[in-house]
Amino acid sequence: MKEKVAVIGGGSSYTPELVNGFLARVDSFPLTELCLMDVSSKRLDVVGGFARRMVQAKGAAFAVHVTTDQREAVRGASYVITQLRVGGMKARREDEYLGRRHGLIGQETTGVGGMAKALRTIPVILSIARDMRELAPGALLVNFTNPSGLVTEALNRYAPDVPAAGVCNTPITTKMGILEALERRQGLRIAPERAELNTLGLNHLTWHRGFVVDGEDIWPQILEGHLEELRADPDPAWDPRTVEVLDMIPNYYLQYYYHTDRKLAAQEKWPPSRAEEVMGIEADLLAQYAEPDRTEPPEDLMKRGGAYYSTLATQLLDAHYNDLGETHVINVRHGGMVPGWPEDWVLEMPCRVDRTGIHPLPAEPLPPVCFGLLAHVKTYELLTAEAAVHGDRDAAHRALLAHPLGPSADHVQAVLDDMLKTNRPYLSQFWGAP
């Protein structure tokens, strides 16, 4: 069979890692065409040219095509990967400083910055779903675009007939980190395919609570080893007592909720913000990608973040195509697999992946100490998706009121006005066509 994969946002600095992932699986995943689409022809020329050299150097197992036409990219695809950033890195910088100038968390997926990004992104992702419905019926949309869970929630509600899943590298990075810790502490070397992470929540708002190796849950020793390292660290990422009473390890992004003051103090030291750091990293990467003799990604790519991105993306497609029935942590509508929670919520949770689709696995609900925060943030997500789709300023106002990291009620309108004005070129649903 011939398989076409379209990558929307193909000019991303992450793309060479994705290419390597497909090259590593040419024997199991019969990719014939990798189509890289981006709104920036300049980035496409650089990244696409480098991708072609990478593939050529490994025997030209598949063709690499580039285009600025979204419909051309989607047409006939079996899989569509979205890794786009509406407004580019400059918009990310604005998201960060939006929070900072209002005394709030400034981050691209969490808080007011994440909301701004979602408002820009959701209409674009839904336009991709519409093109897929017409030009690639039945194709699977694999969304890496942040805020991944919120974007997937919007897809679930406003394009439910297009198969879609949201993915993030945090779960696989956590899993690999636990395996590395087991080897460091106990000398145990365990192949990743033997282990599964039990985690539940929303994207960037999960709690890790189990780790199974060869069918045996070894969470107690994982947690105790983690606590020992926290207690020995003079500046631990987590208060050990918090982890102890939760009996779970919080996702890194929960630091914005559990240690808000610490994060606010850190951003007072900007510049550089993370976006400003990445701007420099990307400039260097693109210069290296343009080197005419280069056929391997530079080591500097690791500075960009996104560890195990290629592993995650290509493993997921491989498991789906080859009906492997593997377990992966994915953002999907849970459909009642978590008893007592609204069935239409998109959650980040373990799922079985086979040729028929992505199937969430039964999961015990989180305890009230976690569920309260999760429900708070999910309410914000639903309101943000509504605002993004309809250009509804009242829904956007309600979303900011609902967010645990949002402004006080008497400051919501000022933040919203700033957000909409700053992002006006990308928010025609609020401002009308330019």
N, C-alpha and C positions, 0 to 999 in steps of 0.2 A: 504494500500500500504506500501511497505517497502522502506525506504529512506536511502541511504548511503551518508554521507558527508565525503569528504577527506580534510584533513588540511595539506597542504604542508608547512613545517616549524612548525610541531606539537610539537617540543621540545622547542618552545618559552615560555618565562615566562608569556606571555599573555594567553596561552592556558587554564589555569584553569578558567579564567574569561569567556572565550568562552563556556566552559563546563557548567558553571552556567547558561549561557544564554539558552542553549538547555534544561537544567533541568527545567528551569522556563516555558518552552513552550511545555512540553511533551503532554499536552492535545490537542494542535492545530497542532503541527508539528511532524508527526509520524517517528521520527528518530529511526532506528534500529541498525545502525552501524556508529560509529565515528572512522574513520581511521586516526591516527596521523602518518605522515611520516616526517622524518628528516634525514639529512646526519650524524648527531651525535647520535650514539647508546647510548652514555653515558647520554646525555640530555633526550633522549626518555625514558630510564629506569626510570629516576627520575620523569619527567613530566607525562609520561604515567602511571606510578604506582600511582601517586597522583590522576590523572584523574579517574582511575578505582575505587579508594577508594571513591572519591566524588560521583560517580554514584552509587556505591554499597550502600552507606549510604542513598541515596534517593530512594531506591527501585529497582535499576538496570533496569531502563526503556529502556536502550539501551546498546549495547556492545561497548567497547573501544578496538580497535586493534592498534598495533604499528608496524611500518615497516621502513626499510631504503631503500626500493625498491619503487621508484616513480610510476612505471607502476602498481605494485600491489595495491598501494594506489588509483590510479585513476580508475582502472578497475571497471566498473559498478556503478560509483558514479553518483548521481543526481546533486550534487553540489560539486565544488572544491574551497576551500578557500586557497589563497596563502598569507602567512605571513612570508616569508622567508627573510633571510639576508645573502647574499653571502659573505663569508669571516668572518662572525660573527662580534662581537663587536670590535674586533681588527681592522677590515677593516673600521668600522665607525670612530674609532679614527684616522686612517690614513687620512680619508676624511676630518676630521676637521683640522688636522694639515697641510694638503696639502695647504689649503687656508691660514692658519696663516703664514706659512713660506714664502709665496709669497705676503704677505700684502693684502690678499683678504679675503672675508667672508669664514669662515670655518664652514660648516654646512652640515648635512647629506642629505638634500634634495634640498637646495638652493645654487646656485653658483657652483663652481668647484667641491665641495664635492658631490653635488647632481649628477653632470655629471659623476663622477667616479663611483658612486653607480649604475647609470643607465647602464653604459657600462658593469658592472659586472652582472647586474640583468636581462636585457632584453633577452639575449640568453637563460637563464634558464627558464624564464617564457614562452618563445616561445616553448621550449622543452616540457613543461607541456601541452601547447595547442595542440601540435602534438600528445601527448599521449591521450589526451581527444578526439581528432578527431577519433582516432582508437578504443579506449577502453571505452569511455563514450560519444558516439555521442549524441548531444543535451543537454548535461549537461551545467549548468551555471558556469562560472568561476568568482568568486568574489575576486578581487585583493585588498588586504590591503598593499601589499609590496610597500614601497616608493622607488623612487618618484612616487606615485600612478598614477598621471595624465599622466606622461611621459610614464610609463610602459603600461598604458591602450591605449595611443596613438599608441605605437608600436604594441600592440595586434590588434588594429583596422586596421592598415595598412598591417601587415604581417601575420595575422591569422584571417581575417575578417569573416570566416565561423564558428568560435567558439564563441558562445555567451559569452560576457565578459563585466564586469562593474568594475570600480575602485571606491573604497570607502575610506573615511577618517573620523576620529572622530571629526574633527574640526567643521563641520556644526552642528552636534548634540550637541556638547559641547557649541557652541555659542547659539543655541536655548535654551538649559537648563539654560545657564547663564542669558539670557534675561528674562526667566520666574522667575528665582530667584530674579532678580533685580525688577521686577514688584511686587513681594511679599514683598520685603524689602522696597521699596519706597512707595507703595500704599496699601499694605495689600491684594493684589489680588493673589489668589491661583488658577492657571489655569492648568488643566491637559494637559500634553504634546500633547496628541492626538487631542486637540482642536486647536493647533497652528501650523503654517507653516512659515518657514523662506524663504524669497525671497533673493536669493544670486546668483551671477553669476561671472564666471571667469575661471581660471585654478586652479587645485589643489594647495593649499598653495599660491594662487594669486587671491583671490576673494574679492568682495566688497559686504557687506550686505546692502540691501536697502529697505527692507520691512518686515513686521511681521504681519501676519494675524491671528486673533483669531475669531473663529466662523464666518468666512467669511468677517470680517471687518479688514481693514488695519489700525493698530494703530502705524505705523512707526513714525509719528511726535512726539508723546509722548515718544516713546522709545529713539529716537535720542536726544530729549531735556534732558531727564533724564541722558543719557550717557554724554552729554556735561557738565551738571552741575557737575557730579562727576569728570570729567577730570579737569575742572576749579578749583575745590576745592582740587585737589591732588597736593602736592608740587613737585612731580616727576611723571607726567602722562605718560602713555604708548604712548599716541599720543598727538601731538600738537593740542589743541582744535580748532584752526583756520583751520587747515587742514581738520578735520572732518566736521566742519561747512560748508566750501565751497564745499566739496565733496557731502554733504547731505547723506553720507553713512558712515558705520563703516568698516574700512579696516580689512581684515584678519590679524591675529597676524603676520604672516610671511612677510607681507608687510613692517614690520619694517626694514627688511634687505635692502629694497630699499629706503624707505622714511627716515630712520635714520641710514644710513650705517656707519657714523663716530662713532655713539654711540655703534654699535655692534662691530666694529673693536676695539674700546677701551676696551670693555668688554673682548674680547678674549685675549687681551694682559695680562690679569690677570691669564690665565691658567698656570699650571694645578690647579684644574682639569677641563678638558673640559666636556661637557655633556656625551660623551661616557665613559669617565673615571668615572664619577659619577655613570652611569648606570651599569658599570662593578661591582662596589661594591654592588649596590642594587641587581643585579641579583645573585651574589654569595650568599647573605643572603637569597634571595627568594628560590633558589634551595636547600639550606640547610634546609629551613623550609618545602619545598615540600617533602623532603625525610623523614621527621618525620613519622614513621610507623603508628602513631595513628591520624595523621591529615586528616580531611575530608572536611575542609573549607579553602578557600584561606586566607592567612594572610593579616592583615591590611596594611603591607608594600607594597603590590601590587600596592596601589595607588601612591606610590612614583615613580613607573615605568613609569607613564604617561598612555595615552590611555584611559582616562575616557570615559565611556559609550560604550566601544568597544563591549562588549557582547550584549548590547542592540541594537546597530546598526546592527551588523552582523546577529543576529537571527531575528530581526524585518524584515530585508530585505528578508531573506529566507522564513520566514513565510508569508509575503505579496505576494511573488512570488508563493509559493506552494498553498496557499489558495485563490488566485485570489482576493485579497482584494482591489486593486486599490488605495493603499495608496500613498501619496507623500513623496518621500525621495530625499535628495540631493546626486547626484551620478555623477561620471565621465563617460560620454558616448559621442559618436558621435552625434552632435546635429541635423544633417540632415536638416538644414534649419529652425529650430525653432527660431533662432536668425537672423532676417532679415539683409541681407547685409554682413554677415560674411561667410567665406568659410564653406560650408556645411559639409566637411569631418573633420573638427576640433573636437577633443575631448574636451569637456568643463565640468566644475563642475557646475551643475545646478539642479533645481527641476525636478523630473521625476515621472511619474505615474508607479507604479509597480503592475503588475497583472500576471496571469498565462501565458499570451502570451509573456511577456518580460518586458523590461524596456524602457519606452517611454518618451523622453524629452518633456517638456511642453513649449508652446510658451513663449518667453521672449523678453523684450525690450532690445536692445543693450545697452551696457555701453556707457557713454559719452566719447568724445575724450581723456580727461585727463587720463582715465583708459585704453581705448582701445590701445593707443600708446604703453604703457608698456606691455600690454597683448600680442599684436602682436609681439613685440620684443622677449618676452620669448617663445612664441609659435614657432617662427622661430628657436630658439635655440633647442627646443624640437624635432622638425622634423629633424634637422641636427644630433642631438645626436642619435635618433633612427636609422637613416641611418648608422651612424658610427658604432653603436653597432651591427647591423645585418650583415654588410658587412666587418667589420674590416677595415673601410676606414679612414685612418689617415688624409686625406685632409678634409673629412666631419667633423671629430672631431676638426680639426683646425678651420674650418668655424664656428662650434658650439661655440667655445670659443670666436671667434671674435664677434659673434652675441649676446652673453649674456651680459645684462646690468651690471652684477656684475663680468664680466670676466676681464682678464688682458689687459693692453695696447697691441696694435698690435705687438710691438717689443718684447714683453715678452710672447706672446702666445706659441711659440714653446717650450720655457723653461718649462712652466707650463704643456703643453701636454706631453713632454718627462718625466717629473717627475711623472705625473699621470699614464702614461702607464708603466713605470718602477716599480713604487710602487705596482701596481696592476697586475703585469705580471702573477702571478700564476692563475689568474681568467680571463685572457683576451687572450685566445688562438686564438681568431679571428684576433687579431693584431700580435701575436707572433708566431703562428703556434702551433701545438700539442707539449706538453712537451715531 
